[in-house]
Amino acid sequence: MEAAATLPRMPRRVLATVASTSIGALQAAVLGTVQGLTEFVPVSSSAHLVIVPFVLGWPVPDLAFDAAVHLGTALAVAVYFAADLAGVLASGTRVALGRARDGDGERARLIPLLAAGTVPAAVAGLLGESLFEELFTSTEDVERIGAPIVGLFLLGTAALLFLGEAVLARREGRGRGIERLRYRDAVLIGLFQAAAIAPGISRSGATIVAGLFLGLRREASARFSFLLSLPAILGAAIVSLPDVPAGADLVPMLAGGATAAAAGFAAIAFLLRYLRTRTMRPFAVYCVLASAVTLVTWMIRT
């Protein structure tokens, strides 16, 4: 999912703020797994955390659950890229202290690149959260207007994925690595991440496709996308924490957070391997099918 008042993709917009709403441990585990998988696979976690409760007739989860699953997916990124992040931070520290070694400058450069890419998302979260939050703050809001909006935006994600693959095909698979990423590229990818504040627009899909547009290889674009997600996901969790009601049930939070972390780790590992040799077109087709299921279910119920 996208982020409340700071970064994209986890606003209260999708995981609503109804403190009285409660879900059981099994439902929490299912939704945590959904969050972990779809945060990184380019099919929109914000859409699925609306669609799954909507189709199954479950209540909209509350902010306590929102914070827990975002902490879980943030943990997945941090653990998977622990060696990369440790190396970058060590290089950055040595550069700042004037004790740089060979390669430190190039590795440390990733820190300002990620910062530059995060700024558009932060601005979008501050300015656009309330626009979507009103559509997803209760089960009634989702059934009235939220579900069809998600269905339509999923078609937007599908179009982005098809377009990104078409651009890559014209380059015949050639492209740059992260080491050749420029600050302008990072900001442009960040702008695509900011667009994912719209529920149904996949954050990972939008940022990976942006990287393809800018000439990155598929796997390199996915790697930068996942690293860029860490401040966004952490921002979502941190912003949600002050609104978590006192005495929130810890069992669903722990179940959701743990399954989100495990599923998120597996999704990152899977997608990085998958994109070395395969396209994102199957995910685009899936988004079209998920949109159809959502819209048909909505029309039957209204």
PAFIDO-924217 format. One record per atom (N, C-alpha, C): x, y, z; residue number from 1. Coordinates in steps of 0.02 Angstrom, whole numbers. Layout:
<recs>
REC        X        Y        Z   nuvo
REC        X        Y        Z    NUM
...
</recs>
This chain:
<recs>
REC        X        Y        Z   nuvo
REC       40      -59        0      1
REC        0        0        0      1
REC       42       62        0      1
REC       10      119       -6      2
REC       47      181      -12      2
REC       36      227       48      2
REC       67      285       53      3
REC       77      316      118      3
REC       38      376      136      3
REC       22      381      197      4
REC      -20      434      223      4
REC        8      502      209      4
REC       21      542      257      5
REC       36      612      244      5
REC      106      625      220      5
REC      146      574      207      6
REC      213      589      185      6
REC      230      561      117      6
REC      217      498      107      7
REC      241      466       47      7
REC      184      430       13      7
REC      195      403      -48      8
REC      139      379      -85      8
REC      113      314      -60      8
REC       81      284      -88      9
REC       61      217      -88      9
REC       35      187      -24      9
REC       36      221       30     10
REC        6      191       88     10
REC      -35      239      127     10
REC      -75      277       96     11
REC     -115      322      134     11
REC     -167      284      172     11
REC     -195      320      220     12
REC     -253      291      253     12
REC     -306      281      201     12
REC     -293      310      145     13
REC     -337      305       88     13
REC     -361      234       77     13
REC     -318      183       87     14
REC     -339      116       71     14
REC     -354       76      133     14
REC     -310       77      180     15
REC     -323       41      243     15
REC     -352       90      292     15
REC     -417       85      299     16
REC     -454      141      327     16
REC     -444      152      400     16
REC     -475      207      424     17
REC     -461      231      491     17
REC     -519      221      540     17
REC     -558      171      528     18
REC     -614      159      573     18
REC     -589      118      632     18
REC     -581      151      689     19
REC     -549      118      746     19
REC     -589       58      771     19
REC     -654       60      760     20
REC     -695        6      785     20
REC     -691      -57      742     20
REC     -662      -50      682     21
REC     -657     -107      638     21
REC     -606     -156      666     21
REC     -622     -220      666     22
REC     -573     -269      688     22
REC     -577     -328      641     22
REC     -519     -360      631     23
REC     -517     -419      589     23
REC     -483     -473      630     23
REC     -498     -535      614     24
REC     -469     -591      650     24
REC     -398     -605      629     24
REC     -365     -649      666     25
REC     -295     -665      651     25
REC     -288     -697      582     25
REC     -336     -741      563     26
REC     -332     -773      498     26
REC     -340     -722      442     26
REC     -389     -678      449     27
REC     -398     -626      399     27
REC     -336     -581      395     27
REC     -308     -565      453     28
REC     -248     -524      454     28
REC     -191     -558      419     28
REC     -183     -623      430     29
REC     -129     -660      397     29
REC     -139     -660      321     29
REC     -200     -669      299     30
REC     -214     -669      228     30
REC     -198     -601      198     30
REC     -223     -548      230     31
REC     -211     -480      204     31
REC     -137     -461      209     31
REC     -103     -483      261     32
REC      -31     -470      266     32
REC        7     -503      209     32
REC      -13     -564      192     33
REC       19     -599      136     33
REC        4     -562       71     33
REC      -57     -541       62     34
REC      -76     -503        3     34
REC      -34     -439       -2     34
REC      -28     -403       54     35
REC       11     -341       55     35
REC       84     -354       37     35
REC      114     -405       67     36
REC      184     -420       54     36
REC      197     -438      -18     36
REC      154     -479      -47     37
REC      164     -500     -117     37
REC      152     -443     -165     37
REC       98     -406     -156     38
REC       79     -357     -206     38
REC      113     -290     -197     38
REC      148     -279     -141     39
REC      188     -219     -133     39
REC      244     -217     -183     39
REC      271     -275     -201     40
REC      330     -278     -244     40
REC      315     -307     -313     40
REC      271     -356     -317     41
REC      248     -379     -383     41
REC      204     -323     -411     41
REC      213     -305     -475     42
REC      180     -244     -501     42
REC      106     -251     -517     42
REC       67     -263     -464     43
REC       -5     -269     -473     43
REC      -45     -226     -424     43
REC      -11     -184     -385     44
REC      -41     -135     -339     44
REC      -68     -166     -275     44
REC      -30     -156     -221     45
REC      -52     -180     -156     45
REC     -112     -140     -131     45
REC     -113      -75     -146     46
REC     -170      -34     -124     46
REC     -235      -59     -154     46
REC     -231      -81     -217     47
REC     -291     -109     -249     47
REC     -312     -174     -215     47
REC     -265     -217     -200     48
REC     -282     -282     -173     48
REC     -307     -278     -101     48
REC     -284     -228      -63     49
REC     -309     -221        5     49
REC     -378     -188        6     49
REC     -400     -166      -51     50
REC     -471     -147      -59     50
REC     -511     -205      -88     50
REC     -483     -236     -141     51
REC     -520     -287     -178     51
REC     -534     -349     -135     51
REC     -483     -374      -99     52
REC     -492     -437      -62     52
REC     -547     -430       -9     52
REC     -544     -379       36     53
REC     -600     -373       83     53
REC     -667     -359       48     53
REC     -665     -322       -7     54
REC     -727     -305      -43     54
REC     -760     -368      -71     54
REC     -721     -409     -105     55
REC     -748     -470     -136     55
REC     -768     -521      -84     55
REC     -729     -527      -29     56
REC     -744     -577       22     56
REC     -792     -553       75     56
REC     -810     -488       73     57
REC     -857     -462      122     57
REC     -827     -451      190     57
REC     -761     -440      194     58
REC     -728     -427      257     58
REC     -729     -352      273     58
REC     -721     -334      336     59
REC     -718     -263      353     59
REC     -653     -231      330     59
REC     -653     -166      320     60
REC     -593     -130      302     60
REC     -547     -128      363     60
REC     -483     -147      356     61
REC     -439     -147      415     61
REC     -426      -77      441     61
REC     -404      -74      504     62
REC     -393       -8      535     62
REC     -320       13      531     62
REC     -304       70      561     63
REC     -237       98      556     63
REC     -185       57      592     63
REC     -205       21      645     64
REC     -157      -22      679     64
REC     -131      -75      631     64
REC     -175     -104      594     65
REC     -156     -154      544     65
REC     -115     -122      488     65
REC     -135      -62      467     66
REC      -99      -24      416     66
REC      -26      -17      436     66
REC      -14        7      496     67
REC       54       18      520     67
REC       93      -48      523     67
REC       60     -101      545     68
REC       94     -165      554     68
REC      117     -194      487     68
REC       73     -193      436     69
REC       93     -224      373     69
REC      146     -182      337     69
REC      145     -116      347     70
REC      197      -75      316     70
REC      265      -86      350     70
REC      264      -94      416     71
REC      326     -111      450     71
REC      352     -180      426     71
REC      305     -226      414     72
REC      325     -291      389     72
REC      358     -288      321     72
REC      328     -250      274     73
REC      357     -246      207     73
REC      422     -205      208     73
REC      426     -155      252     74
REC      490     -118      259     74
REC      545     -166      283     74
REC      527     -210      330     75
REC      576     -258      355     75
REC      599     -305      299     75
REC      553     -324      255     76
REC      571     -367      199     76
REC      624     -334      155     76
REC      615     -271      139     77
REC      664     -235       98     77
REC      731     -230      134     77
REC      727     -210      198     78
REC      789     -201      236     78
REC      829     -265      242     78
REC      794     -322      253     79
REC      830     -386      261     79
REC      857     -409      194     79
REC      817     -404      141     80
REC      840     -429       76     80
REC      901     -390       52     80
REC      899     -324       61     81
REC      953     -281       37     81
REC     1001     -261       92     81
REC     1004     -300      146     82
REC     1045     -281      204     82
REC     1117     -270      185     82
REC     1146     -315      145     83
REC     1216     -308      126     83
REC     1227     -245       83     83
REC     1181     -233       36     84
REC     1186     -173       -6     84
REC     1181     -110       35     84
REC     1132     -108       80     85
REC     1121      -48      120     85
REC     1179      -36      168     85
REC     1205      -90      197     86
REC     1262      -83      242     86
REC     1323      -56      205     86
REC     1334      -82      145     87
REC     1390      -58      105     87
REC     1383       14       85     87
REC     1322       34       66     88
REC     1310      104       46     88
REC     1321      150      106     88
REC     1294      132      164     89
REC     1302      174      224     89
REC     1375      178      245     89
REC     1411      122      242     90
REC     1482      123      260     90
REC     1521      168      212     90
REC     1507      162      148     91
REC     1541      203       98     91
REC     1525      277      109     91
REC     1461      291      122     92
REC     1441      360      134     92
REC     1475      390      195     92
REC     1483      349      247     93
REC     1516      373      308     93
REC     1589      388      294     93
REC     1623      343      258     94
REC     1694      354      243     94
REC     1704      416      199     94
REC     1658      425      150     95
REC     1663      484      107     95
REC     1654      548      149     95
REC     1605      548      194     96
REC     1591      607      235     96
REC     1650      623      282     96
REC     1686      570      304     97
REC     1743      580      349     97
REC     1808      592      312     97
REC     1805      592      246     98
REC     1865      603      206     98
REC     1912      543      205     98
REC     1884      483      215     99
REC     1925      422      216     99
REC     1903      373      162     99
REC     1882      399      106    100
REC     1853      358       53    100
REC     1903      308       25    100
REC     1877      249        9    101
REC     1916      197      -24    101
REC     1893      192      -96    101
REC     1926      149     -135    102
REC     1905      139     -204    102
REC     1833      114     -207    102
REC     1793      147     -248    103
REC     1723      127     -257    103
REC     1675      158     -208    103
REC     1700      190     -155    104
REC     1655      220     -104    104
REC     1613      276     -134    104
REC     1642      317     -176    105
REC     1605      373     -204    105
REC     1546      350     -245    105
REC     1556      298     -285    106
REC     1502      271     -327    106
REC     1447      240     -285    106
REC     1467      202     -233    107
REC     1417      170     -191    107
REC     1379      223     -149    107
REC     1415      271     -122    108
REC     1384      322      -80    108
REC     1336      365     -119    108
REC     1346      370     -184    109
REC     1303      411     -227    109
REC     1231      387     -226    109
REC     1220      324     -207    110
REC     1152      298     -205    110
REC     1110      334     -153    110
REC     1142      359      -99    111
REC     1104      392      -46    111
REC     1069      455      -71    111
REC     1104      503     -103    112
REC     1069      561     -129    112
REC     1022      544     -187    112
REC     1036      491     -224    113
REC      990      471     -278    113
REC      923      448     -248    113
REC      926      409     -194    114
REC      864      387     -162    114
REC      828      446     -130    114
REC      866      492     -101    115
REC      835      552      -71    115
REC      799      593     -125    115
REC      832      602     -182    116
REC      801      640     -237    116
REC      738      606     -262    116
REC      739      540     -266    117
REC      681      504     -290    117
REC      623      503     -241    117
REC      638      513     -177    118
REC      586      511     -125    118
REC      547      577     -120    118
REC      578      632     -139    119
REC      546      698     -130    119
REC      478      703     -165    119
REC      471      684     -229    120
REC      404      690     -260    120
REC      351      651     -224    120
REC      368      591     -198    121
REC      320      551     -161    121
REC      298      585      -98    121
REC      345      616      -63    122
REC      328      651       -1    122
REC      280      708      -15    122
REC      294      746      -67    123
REC      250      803      -85    123
REC      181      777     -104    123
REC      178      724     -144    124
REC      114      696     -164    124
REC       74      672     -104    124
REC      108      640      -57    125
REC       73      616        3    125
REC       44      673       43    125
REC       82      728       50    126
REC       58      785       89    126
REC       -2      818       55    126
REC        0      823      -11    127
REC      -51      861      -47    127
REC     -111      818      -68    127
REC     -100      754      -79    128
REC     -153      715     -110    128
REC     -187      663      -68    128
REC     -162      651       -7    129
REC     -190      598       34    129
REC     -265      606       46    129
REC     -286      666       65    130
REC     -356      676       84    130
REC     -403      665       25    130
REC     -377      676      -36    131
REC     -419      666      -96    131
REC     -444      594     -100    131
REC     -400      546      -84    132
REC     -418      476      -90    132
REC     -443      447      -24    132
REC     -421      475       32    133
REC     -440      447       96    133
REC     -515      444      105    133
REC     -550      494       81    134
REC     -623      496       90    134
REC     -658      439       53    134
REC     -625      409        4    135
REC     -656      356      -35    135
REC     -646      287       -4    135
REC     -603      282       48    136
REC     -585      216       73    136
REC     -585      212      149    136
REC     -622      256      182    137
REC     -619      257      255    137
REC     -670      210      288    137
REC     -711      178      248    138
REC     -757      129      277    138
REC     -778       79      223    138
REC     -806       24      246    139
REC     -831      -26      199    139
REC     -884        4      154    139
REC     -926       48      181    140
REC     -979       80      142    140
REC     -949      123       86    140
REC     -896      161      102    141
REC     -864      203       51    141
REC     -835      160       -5    141
REC     -804      105       12    142
REC     -775       61      -38    142
REC     -830       33      -84    142
REC     -885       11      -54    143
REC     -939      -18      -94    143
REC     -974       34     -137    143
REC     -976       96     -112    144
REC    -1010      149     -149    144
REC     -970      173     -209    144
REC     -906      189     -200    145
REC     -867      220     -254    145
REC     -795      197     -255    145
REC     -768      174     -199    146
REC     -697      156     -196    146
REC     -679       98     -242    146
REC     -720       45     -241    147
REC     -704      -15     -280    147
REC     -700       -1     -355    147
REC     -749       33     -385    148
REC     -742       46     -457    148
REC     -683       91     -475    148
REC     -666      137     -431    149
REC     -607      179     -444    149
REC     -544      136     -446    149
REC     -538       90     -398    150
REC     -481       44     -397    150
REC     -479        3     -461    150
REC     -537      -22     -482    151
REC     -540      -62     -543    151
REC     -516      -24     -604    151
REC     -535       39     -609    152
REC     -514       80     -666    152
REC     -439       95     -664    152
REC     -413      110     -605    153
REC     -342      125     -599    153
REC     -299       63     -613    153
REC     -325        4     -598    154
REC     -289      -57     -615    154
REC     -278      -62     -691    154
REC     -326      -38     -729    155
REC     -317      -37     -802    155
REC     -260       10     -821    155
REC     -252       64     -782    156
REC     -196      109     -793    156
REC     -130       75     -780    156
REC     -126       34     -727    157
REC      -65       -4     -714    157
REC      -50      -52     -770    157
REC     -102      -86     -795    158
REC      -92     -133     -851    158
REC      -64      -96     -912    158
REC      -92      -38     -927    159
REC      -69        1     -985    159
REC        5       21     -976    159
REC       23       41     -915    160
REC       93       60     -902    160
REC      140        1     -914    160
REC      122      -58     -889    161
REC      164     -116     -897    161
REC      172     -136     -970    161
REC      118     -135    -1008    162
REC      122     -150    -1079    162
REC      166     -100    -1115    162
REC      158      -36    -1098    163
REC      197       16    -1130    163
REC      271       10    -1114    163
REC      287       -4    -1050    164
REC      357      -13    -1031    164
REC      390      -69    -1069    164
REC      355     -125    -1077    165
REC      383     -181    -1114    165
REC      391     -164    -1188    165
REC      345     -125    -1215    166
REC      351     -105    -1286    166
REC      413      -61    -1296    166
REC      425      -16    -1249    167
REC      485       27    -1253    167
REC      548      -15    -1248    167
REC      549      -64    -1202    168
REC      608     -106    -1193    168
REC      620     -149    -1255    168
REC      567     -173    -1285    169
REC      574     -215    -1345    169
REC      607     -176    -1402    169
REC      593     -112    -1407    170
REC      623      -72    -1460    170
REC      698      -63    -1448    170
REC      720      -68    -1384    171
REC      791      -64    -1369    171
REC      824     -133    -1375    171
REC      785     -184    -1390    172
REC      809     -253    -1396    172
REC      845     -277    -1333    172
REC      818     -257    -1275    173
REC      843     -281    -1212    173
REC      903     -244    -1184    173
REC      931     -198    -1222    174
REC      989     -161    -1197    174
REC      968     -111    -1144    174
REC     1016      -91    -1101    175
REC      999      -40    -1051    175
REC     1057      -29    -1003    175
REC     1048       21     -959    176
REC     1098       41     -910    176
REC     1086        5     -844    176
REC     1138        7     -802    177
REC     1132      -17     -733    177
REC     1121       41     -686    177
REC     1110       27     -622    178
REC     1099       79     -572    178
REC     1159      126     -567    178
REC     1219      100     -578    179
REC     1279      141     -571    179
REC     1280      199     -620    179
REC     1240      195     -672    180
REC     1238      250     -722    180
REC     1175      292     -714    180
REC     1140      284     -659    181
REC     1080      324     -645    181
REC     1100      396     -629    181
REC     1064      444     -656    182
REC     1077      514     -644    182
REC     1024      542     -596    182
REC     1039      601     -567    183
REC      992      631     -520    183
REC      927      648     -555    183
REC      931      671     -616    184
REC      869      685     -654    184
REC      827      622     -661    184
REC      860      565     -675    185
REC      824      502     -681    185
REC      790      484     -615    185
REC      825      493     -559    186
REC      797      475     -494    186
REC      734      517     -479    186
REC      736      581     -496    187
REC      678      625     -485    187
REC      620      603     -529    187
REC      634      586     -591    188
REC      580      565     -636    188
REC      549      499     -612    188
REC      590      452     -590    189
REC      563      390     -561    189
REC      522      406     -500    189
REC      546      454     -459    190
REC      508      475     -401    190
REC      440      505     -418    190
REC      436      539     -474    191
REC      372      567     -497    191
REC      323      511     -514    191
REC      348      458     -544    192
REC      305      400     -558    192
REC      283      367     -493    192
REC      329      364     -444    193
REC      310      337     -379    193
REC      256      380     -347    193
REC      260      445     -355    194
REC      210      490     -327    194
REC      141      477     -358    194
REC      140      458     -422    195
REC       76      444     -455    195
REC       41      384     -424    195
REC       80      341     -390    196
REC       51      282     -359    196
REC       11      297     -297    196
REC        3      361     -280    197
REC      -43      379     -226    197
REC     -115      362     -246    197
REC     -126      357     -312    198
REC     -192      336     -336    198
REC     -199      261     -325    198
REC     -248      239     -287    199
REC     -256      167     -272    199
REC     -271      128     -335    199
REC     -231       77     -347    200
REC     -238       39     -409    200
REC     -179       50     -455    200
REC     -144      105     -447    201
REC      -82      116     -483    201
REC      -26       85     -443    201
REC        7       35     -471    202
REC       59       -1     -435    202
REC      121       42     -426    202
REC      144       47     -363    203
REC      205       86     -351    203
REC      265       53     -385    203
REC      272      -13     -374    204
REC      329      -48     -405    204
REC      322      -48     -481    204
REC      261      -58     -506    205
REC      252      -57     -579    205
REC      269       10     -609    205
REC      245       64     -578    206
REC      257      131     -604    206
REC      331      148     -604    206
REC      366      132     -549    207
REC      437      150     -544    207
REC      481      105     -589    207
REC      463       42     -595    208
REC      502       -1     -640    208
REC      493       22     -712    208
REC      432       37     -732    209
REC      420       61     -800    209
REC      456      128     -812    209
REC      455      172     -763    210
REC      491      235     -770    210
REC      565      223     -784    210
REC      594      174     -748    211
REC      664      157     -761    211
REC      675      131     -831    211
REC      627       91     -856    212
REC      632       67     -925    212
REC      629      124     -975    212
REC      584      172     -962    213
REC      580      231    -1006    213
REC      646      268    -1008    213
REC      682      268     -952    214
REC      745      306     -947    214
REC      806      266     -969    214
REC      795      205     -993    215
REC      850      166    -1020    215
REC      882      116     -974    215
REC      853      104     -914    216
REC      880       53     -869    216
REC      861      -17     -892    216
REC      902      -65     -874    217
REC      883     -134     -886    217
REC      826     -152     -839    217
REC      789     -204     -856    218
REC      731     -224     -817    218
REC      750     -238     -744    218
REC      800     -280     -734    219
REC      819     -298     -666    219
REC      847     -238     -627    219
REC      887     -196     -661    220
REC      914     -137     -628    220
REC      859      -89     -607    220
REC      809      -82     -650    221
REC      753      -38     -634    221
REC      714      -65     -574    221
REC      704     -131     -571    222
REC      669     -162     -514    222
REC      709     -153     -450    222
REC      775     -161     -453    223
REC      816     -154     -393    223
REC      811      -83     -365    223
REC      816      -33     -408    224
REC      810       36     -384    224
REC      740       49     -358    224
REC      690       20     -391    225
REC      621       28     -368    225
REC      612        2     -297    225
REC      640      -57     -282    226
REC      632      -86     -216    226
REC      669      -46     -163    226
REC      730      -23     -180    227
REC      767       19     -133    227
REC      730       85     -120    227
REC      701      113     -172    228
REC      664      175     -166    228
REC      600      166     -124    228
REC      575      104     -122    229
REC      514       92      -83    229
REC      525       97       -8    229
REC      588       86       15    230
REC      600       82       87    230
REC      580      146      124    230
REC      603      206      102    231
REC      580      266      137    231
REC      506      278      131    231
REC      477      258       74    232
REC      404      267       64    232
REC      364      224      112    232
REC      384      161      117    233
REC      348      114      161    233
REC      357      133      234    233
REC      419      149      253    234
REC      431      170      321    234
REC      392      234      338    234
REC      390      280      291    235
REC      352      342      301    235
REC      279      327      313    235
REC      251      279      276    236
REC      181      260      284    236
REC      169      234      355    236
REC      214      189      377    237
REC      205      160      443    237
REC      212      213      498    237
REC      262      255      492    238
REC      274      306      544    238
REC      216      355      548    238
REC      189      375      490    239
REC      133      422      490    239
REC       70      390      520    239
REC       62      324      511    240
REC        3      290      538    240
REC        6      280      613    240
REC       67      274      641    241
REC       73      255      711    241
REC       38      302      760    241
REC       42      370      752    242
REC        9      413      800    242
REC      -67      405      802    242
REC      -95      379      748    243
REC     -168      372      745    243
REC     -192      303      767    243
REC     -146      259      785    244
REC     -165      193      808    244
REC     -199      200      876    244
REC     -260      174      883    245
REC     -296      183      946    245
REC     -263      146     1003    245
REC     -267      174     1062    246
REC     -240      141     1122    246
REC     -277       75     1133    246
REC     -239       24     1152    247
REC     -270      -41     1165    247
REC     -286      -79     1102    247
REC     -255      -62     1046    248
REC     -267      -99      983    248
REC     -248     -172      992    248
REC     -286     -216      961    249
REC     -275     -288      967    249
REC     -209     -306      933    249
REC     -162     -334      971    250
REC      -96     -349      945    250
REC      -94     -412      901    250
REC     -141     -457      910    251
REC     -139     -520      873    251
REC     -144     -509      798    251
REC     -196     -473      773    252
REC     -198     -460      701    252
REC     -138     -420      677    252
REC     -113     -373      717    253
REC      -55     -333      696    253
REC        6     -378      687    253
REC       18     -423      735    254
REC       75     -467      729    254
REC       68     -517      671    254
REC        7     -543      663    255
REC       -5     -591      608    255
REC        4     -556      541    255
REC      -24     -497      534    256
REC      -18     -461      471    256
REC       53     -439      457    256
REC       87     -412      508    257
REC      156     -390      499    257
REC      203     -446      481    257
REC      196     -503      515    258
REC      241     -559      503    258
REC      231     -588      433    258
REC      168     -597      413    259
REC      156     -626      347    259
REC      175     -576      292    259
REC      165     -511      304    260
REC      186     -461      255    260
REC      261     -462      245    260
REC      299     -470      300    261
REC      372     -473      295    261
REC      395     -535      256    261
REC      367     -592      272    262
REC      387     -654      239    262
REC      368     -653      165    262
REC      306     -633      151    263
REC      284     -631       81    263
REC      321     -578       42    263
REC      336     -521       73    264
REC      372     -468       39    264
REC      442     -490       20    264
REC      477     -524       66    265
REC      544     -549       52    265
REC      542     -598       -8    265
REC      493     -643       -7    266
REC      487     -692      -61    266
REC      471     -657     -127    266
REC      429     -606     -125    267
REC      411     -570     -186    267
REC      470     -534     -217    267
REC      511     -502     -175    268
REC      571     -468     -201    268
REC      618     -518     -234    268
REC      632     -573     -199    269
REC      677     -623     -226    269
REC      651     -652     -292    269
REC      586     -666     -293    270
REC      556     -693     -354    270
REC      560     -644     -412    270
REC      541     -582     -401    271
REC      536     -535     -456    271
REC      604     -517     -485    271
REC      654     -510     -442    272
REC      721     -495     -468    272
REC      747     -551     -513    272
REC      734     -613     -494    273
REC      754     -669     -537    273
REC      711     -672     -600    273
REC      647     -662     -591    274
REC      601     -667     -647    274
REC      617     -617     -702    274
REC      632     -555     -682    275
REC      642     -502     -732    275
REC      708     -506     -769    275
REC      751     -551     -749    276
REC      813     -559     -787    276
REC      800     -585     -857    276
REC      748     -626     -864    277
REC      736     -659     -928    277
REC      665     -653     -953    277
REC      619     -625     -913    278
REC      549     -625     -933    278
REC      518     -556     -928    278
REC      461     -549     -961    279
REC      429     -483     -965    279
REC      376     -474     -911    279
REC      351     -413     -906    280
REC      298     -397     -858    280
REC      228     -403     -888    280
REC      224     -427     -949    281
REC      158     -432     -982    281
REC      109     -476     -943    281
REC      131     -533     -914    282
REC       83     -573     -876    282
REC       52     -534     -818    282
REC       90     -490     -786    283
REC       62     -449     -732    283
REC       12     -398     -758    283
REC       25     -374     -819    284
REC      -23     -328     -850    284
REC      -89     -363     -864    284
REC      -84     -424     -889    285
REC     -145     -463     -902    285
REC     -182     -476     -836    285
REC     -145     -493     -784    286
REC     -176     -504     -718    286
REC     -213     -441     -695    286
REC     -183     -382     -704    287
REC     -216     -320     -683    287
REC     -282     -310     -720    287
REC     -283     -327     -784    288
REC     -346     -322     -822    288
REC     -398     -369     -793    288
REC     -378     -430     -777    289
REC     -426     -479     -749    289
REC     -450     -457     -680    289
REC     -404     -432     -638    290
REC     -423     -409     -571    290
REC     -471     -350     -576    290
REC     -459     -307     -624    291
REC     -504     -250     -635    291
REC     -574     -275     -655    291
REC     -576     -324     -699    292
REC     -640     -350     -721    292
REC     -679     -382     -664    292
REC     -644     -421     -621    293
REC     -677     -452     -563    293
REC     -705     -398     -517    293
REC     -665     -347     -505    294
REC     -687     -293     -459    294
REC     -747     -257     -486    294
REC     -745     -238     -550    295
REC     -800     -199     -579    295
REC     -863     -241     -585    295
REC     -856     -304     -604    296
REC     -915     -347     -609    296
REC     -946     -358     -540    296
REC     -905     -371     -490    297
REC     -931     -380     -422    297
REC     -967     -317     -399    297
REC     -938     -259     -413    298
REC     -970     -196     -393    298
REC    -1037     -186     -427    298
REC    -1040     -201     -492    299
REC    -1103     -192     -529    299
REC    -1157     -240     -505    299
REC    -1137     -301     -487    300
REC    -1186     -349     -461    300
REC    -1215     -326     -395    300
REC    -1174     -295     -353    301
REC    -1197     -275     -287    301
REC    -1234     -209     -286    301
REC    -1228     -168     -338    302
REC    -1260     -102     -338    302
REC    -1323     -100     -380    302
</recs>
